[in-house]
C-alpha cells in the first residue's frame, strides 16, 4: 500500500511539473515578473548570462520549456529543446554591449549602477533578421481570464547604420499570432554618436480572451531588417510583467455599483436598460 501511494504521488508530481512548464500566472491580479536577474521557476536559473537553453537550466541559462526561438544560423529552439553548445548563437555569454558577433547575450543594460541583465539579441546577416522569441505562459489562477495586462522594456543600443524592428504579437494556440501595432518598435537608421542602451517602455492590455484554467498563452517578439545597410543594432528584452484579469459577466454585476464605470458605456447602458425593465 505504501509503495502504491508513493507511485501515485510521484506520478502526480510529474504531471503537475509538466503542466507547470511555463511562466505561471498564479492568481487573478497577481503579476508574474521576469527581470532576468533573479530565478523564475520554469523560466530562468539565476542571472541570465547568455549560457544557453535547456529544459532543466543550469545557472545562467533560460528554461526552454518556456522559450522557443527562430531565425539563427545555428538552428531553431523548440519548446523543451536544448541549445547549450559553446560558441554558438545561443551561448554568446554576458556583455555590456558593443559586440559584433550575431547571437543571444546576457546584456548588462545599465552597468553604471550595478548589473542589470536582459535577454540580449545581436542580429546579423543570417541571424535573427528575421527572427522570433516566444514566451509561453500558463493560466494557473483557477479561473477563466478575460484579459492580460502586459508591460515590458526594450533596450536599444543604436550603434550601427541600419534600422531593425522589434515588434510584439500574441497567440492562444502558439500557431496563429495577432500583432499589436501600437507596440511596434524600430531602431533609428542613423547610428548614435555615443551609443548606449536606451530604454523603451511598452505596455498594453490584451482583451477579449477566454483563457481557461491550465490553458497556455504565447507572447512573441519579432525582429527584421527595415532600412539601411551594414551591421545591425543591439536589442535587449527586460522586465516582462504579465497580470491576469477577470471581468465578470453583466449578469453578475450589482446594480448601481459605481455605475459600472470600469466597463465604459456598455456597462452604463446595461444598468439603464435594467432600470427600465
C-alpha positions as CSV (number, residue, x, y, z in Angstrom):
1,X,0.0,0.0,0.0
2,X,2.8,2.4,0.9
3,X,4.5,1.6,-2.4
4,X,1.3,2.3,-4.4
5,X,0.8,5.6,-2.6
6,X,4.4,6.6,-3.4
7,X,3.9,5.7,-7.1
8,X,0.7,7.7,-7.3
9,X,2.3,10.7,-5.6
10,X,5.3,10.5,-7.9
11,X,3.2,10.4,-11.0
12,X,1.1,13.2,-9.7
13,X,4.2,15.3,-9.2
14,X,5.4,14.5,-12.8
15,X,2.1,15.5,-14.3
16,X,2.0,18.7,-12.2
17,X,5.5,19.6,-13.2
18,X,4.7,19.0,-16.9
19,X,1.6,21.2,-16.7
20,X,3.6,23.9,-14.9
21,X,6.3,24.1,-17.6
22,X,5.7,27.7,-18.5
23,X,5.6,31.1,-16.8
24,X,2.9,30.6,-14.3
25,X,0.0,33.1,-13.7
26,X,-0.7,32.0,-10.1
27,X,-3.6,34.3,-9.3
28,X,-6.0,36.9,-10.7
29,X,-4.4,40.3,-10.3
30,X,-1.1,38.7,-9.3
31,X,1.8,39.9,-11.5
32,X,4.3,37.4,-12.9
33,X,7.6,39.1,-13.5
34,X,10.8,38.2,-15.4
35,X,13.7,40.5,-14.8
36,X,16.5,38.1,-16.0
37,X,18.4,38.9,-12.8
38,X,16.7,36.5,-10.4
39,X,15.4,33.0,-10.8
40,X,11.8,32.4,-12.0
41,X,10.6,28.8,-11.9
42,X,10.3,27.3,-15.4
43,X,11.8,30.5,-17.0
44,X,15.4,31.1,-15.9
45,X,18.0,29.9,-13.4
46,X,19.5,33.0,-11.8
47,X,21.0,35.9,-13.7
48,X,20.9,35.3,-17.4
49,X,24.4,35.0,-18.7
50,X,23.8,34.0,-22.3
51,X,24.8,30.5,-21.4
52,X,22.1,28.6,-23.5
53,X,18.7,26.9,-23.1
54,X,17.6,23.6,-21.8
55,X,14.5,22.1,-20.0
56,X,16.4,21.9,-16.7
57,X,18.6,25.0,-16.9
58,X,21.9,25.4,-15.2
59,X,22.9,28.7,-13.6
60,X,22.9,31.5,-16.2
61,X,20.6,29.7,-18.6
62,X,17.0,30.0,-19.7
63,X,14.4,27.2,-19.4
64,X,13.4,26.0,-22.9
65,X,10.1,24.8,-21.6
66,X,9.1,28.4,-21.6
67,X,11.1,29.7,-24.6
68,X,11.1,29.0,-28.3
69,X,13.4,30.8,-30.8
70,X,13.8,31.0,-34.5
71,X,16.0,32.8,-37.0
72,X,19.5,31.7,-36.1
73,X,22.1,30.1,-38.4
74,X,22.8,27.6,-35.7
75,X,19.1,26.4,-35.9
76,X,15.9,27.0,-34.1
77,X,15.0,26.2,-30.5
78,X,11.6,24.5,-29.9
79,X,9.9,24.4,-26.6
80,X,11.7,21.8,-24.5
81,X,14.7,21.7,-26.8
82,X,18.4,22.1,-25.9
83,X,20.9,24.7,-27.2
84,X,24.0,24.7,-25.0
85,X,26.9,24.1,-27.3
86,X,29.7,26.6,-26.6
87,X,30.5,29.4,-29.1
88,X,27.2,29.2,-30.9
89,X,24.4,31.7,-31.5
90,X,22.7,30.6,-28.3
91,X,25.7,30.9,-26.0
92,X,27.4,34.2,-26.6
93,X,27.8,34.9,-22.9
94,X,27.5,38.1,-20.9
95,X,28.3,41.5,-22.2
96,X,27.8,45.2,-21.6
97,X,27.2,45.8,-25.3
98,X,29.3,46.7,-28.3
99,X,29.5,43.2,-29.6
100,X,30.0,42.3,-33.3
101,X,29.1,38.6,-33.5
102,X,25.4,37.7,-34.0
103,X,23.8,35.7,-31.2
104,X,22.0,35.8,-27.9
105,X,23.7,37.5,-25.0
106,X,23.0,38.3,-21.4
107,X,23.4,42.0,-21.9
108,X,24.1,44.3,-18.9
109,X,21.9,47.2,-20.0
110,X,22.9,49.5,-17.1
111,X,26.4,48.8,-15.9
112,X,26.7,52.3,-14.4
113,X,24.5,51.3,-11.4
114,X,25.2,47.7,-10.8
115,X,24.4,44.8,-13.1
116,X,21.0,44.7,-14.8
117,X,20.8,41.6,-17.1
118,X,18.5,41.4,-20.0
119,X,17.7,39.0,-22.8
120,X,20.1,40.3,-25.4
121,X,20.0,39.9,-29.2
122,X,22.6,40.9,-31.7
123,X,21.2,40.3,-35.2
124,X,23.5,39.5,-38.1
125,X,23.4,38.8,-41.8
126,X,22.0,35.3,-41.2
127,X,21.0,35.7,-37.6
128,X,17.6,37.0,-36.4
129,X,16.9,39.1,-39.5
130,X,14.1,38.0,-39.4
131,X,13.7,36.0,-36.2
132,X,11.3,35.4,-33.2
133,X,11.4,35.0,-29.4
134,X,8.3,33.3,-28.0
135,X,7.5,33.1,-24.3
136,X,4.9,30.5,-23.1
137,X,2.8,31.2,-20.1
138,X,0.0,29.2,-18.3
139,X,-3.2,30.2,-16.5
140,X,-2.9,28.6,-13.1
141,X,-5.4,31.0,-11.4
142,X,-8.3,28.5,-11.1
143,X,-10.4,31.0,-13.1
144,X,-11.1,32.0,-16.7
145,X,-9.0,35.0,-17.6
146,X,-10.7,37.5,-19.9
147,X,-7.7,39.8,-20.3
148,X,-3.9,40.1,-19.7
149,X,-2.1,43.3,-18.7
150,X,1.4,43.2,-20.2
151,X,4.4,45.5,-19.7
152,X,8.0,45.1,-20.7
153,X,11.1,47.1,-21.6
154,X,13.2,47.0,-24.8
155,X,16.7,48.4,-24.7
156,X,18.3,49.5,-28.0
157,X,22.0,50.2,-28.5
158,X,21.9,52.2,-31.7
159,X,25.5,51.7,-32.8
160,X,25.0,50.8,-36.5
161,X,23.7,52.4,-39.7
162,X,20.7,50.1,-40.1
163,X,17.1,50.2,-38.8
164,X,15.7,47.0,-37.4
165,X,12.3,46.2,-35.9
166,X,11.4,44.7,-32.5
167,X,7.6,44.0,-32.6
168,X,5.1,42.2,-30.5
169,X,2.3,39.7,-31.1
170,X,0.4,37.1,-29.1
171,X,-1.4,33.8,-29.6
172,X,-3.8,31.4,-27.8
173,X,-2.5,28.3,-29.7
174,X,1.1,29.0,-30.4
175,X,0.4,29.0,-34.2
176,X,-1.7,31.9,-35.2
177,X,-0.4,35.2,-33.8
178,X,-2.1,38.6,-33.6
179,X,0.1,41.6,-33.9
180,X,-0.2,44.8,-31.7
181,X,0.9,47.7,-33.9
182,X,1.0,50.1,-31.0
183,X,3.9,48.1,-29.6
184,X,5.9,48.2,-32.8
185,X,9.5,49.5,-32.3
186,X,12.2,50.3,-34.9
187,X,15.7,51.4,-34.2
188,X,17.0,54.5,-35.9
189,X,18.8,54.0,-39.2
190,X,21.5,56.6,-38.3
191,X,23.8,55.4,-35.6
192,X,24.2,57.4,-32.4
193,X,27.5,59.3,-32.0
194,X,28.0,57.8,-28.5
195,X,25.8,54.7,-28.4
196,X,24.5,53.3,-25.2
197,X,21.5,51.2,-24.2
198,X,18.3,53.3,-24.3
199,X,15.1,52.0,-22.7
200,X,11.7,51.9,-24.4
201,X,8.9,51.0,-22.1
202,X,5.9,49.2,-23.6
203,X,2.5,48.3,-22.2
204,X,-0.9,47.0,-23.4
205,X,-4.0,45.1,-22.3
206,X,-4.8,42.1,-24.3
207,X,-8.6,41.8,-24.0
208,X,-11.4,39.7,-25.4
209,X,-9.9,36.4,-24.1
210,X,-11.4,33.3,-22.6
211,X,-8.3,31.7,-21.2
212,X,-9.4,28.7,-19.2
213,X,-7.6,27.4,-16.1
214,X,-4.4,25.4,-17.2
215,X,-4.6,26.9,-20.7
216,X,-1.4,28.2,-22.3
217,X,-0.8,31.6,-23.9
218,X,2.1,32.8,-26.0
219,X,3.9,36.2,-26.2
220,X,6.2,36.8,-29.2
221,X,8.8,39.4,-30.1
222,X,9.9,39.5,-33.7
223,X,12.8,41.2,-35.4
224,X,13.7,42.0,-39.0
225,X,15.7,44.4,-41.2
226,X,13.8,47.6,-42.0
227,X,16.2,50.0,-43.8
228,X,19.8,51.0,-44.1
229,X,22.8,48.7,-44.7
230,X,25.8,47.3,-42.9
231,X,25.8,45.8,-39.4
232,X,22.8,45.9,-37.0
233,X,21.9,47.4,-33.7
234,X,21.7,45.5,-30.4
235,X,18.4,44.8,-28.6
236,X,17.6,43.6,-25.1
237,X,14.3,42.5,-23.7
238,X,13.8,43.0,-19.9
239,X,11.3,43.4,-17.1
240,X,8.4,41.4,-18.5
241,X,5.3,41.8,-16.3
242,X,2.1,39.8,-17.0
243,X,-1.1,40.1,-14.9
244,X,-4.2,38.0,-15.5
245,X,-7.6,39.8,-15.3
246,X,-11.1,38.5,-14.9
247,X,-14.0,40.8,-15.9
248,X,-17.4,39.5,-14.6
249,X,-20.3,39.0,-16.9
250,X,-23.0,41.6,-16.8
251,X,-25.4,39.2,-15.0
252,X,-23.1,39.2,-12.0
253,X,-23.0,43.0,-11.6
254,X,-24.6,44.7,-8.7
255,X,-27.0,47.4,-9.9
256,X,-25.7,50.9,-9.1
257,X,-22.2,49.7,-8.2
258,X,-20.2,52.8,-9.3
259,X,-22.4,53.0,-12.3
260,X,-20.2,50.3,-13.9
261,X,-17.6,52.9,-14.7
262,X,-14.8,50.3,-15.2
263,X,-16.8,48.9,-18.1
264,X,-17.5,52.1,-20.0
265,X,-20.6,52.9,-22.0
266,X,-21.6,49.3,-22.3
267,X,-21.9,48.9,-18.6
268,X,-23.9,52.1,-18.2
269,X,-26.2,51.1,-21.0
270,X,-26.8,47.7,-19.2
271,X,-27.8,49.4,-16.0
272,X,-30.1,51.8,-17.8
273,X,-31.9,49.0,-19.6
274,X,-32.2,47.1,-16.4
275,X,-33.8,50.1,-14.6
276,X,-36.3,50.5,-17.4
277,X,-37.3,46.8,-17.1
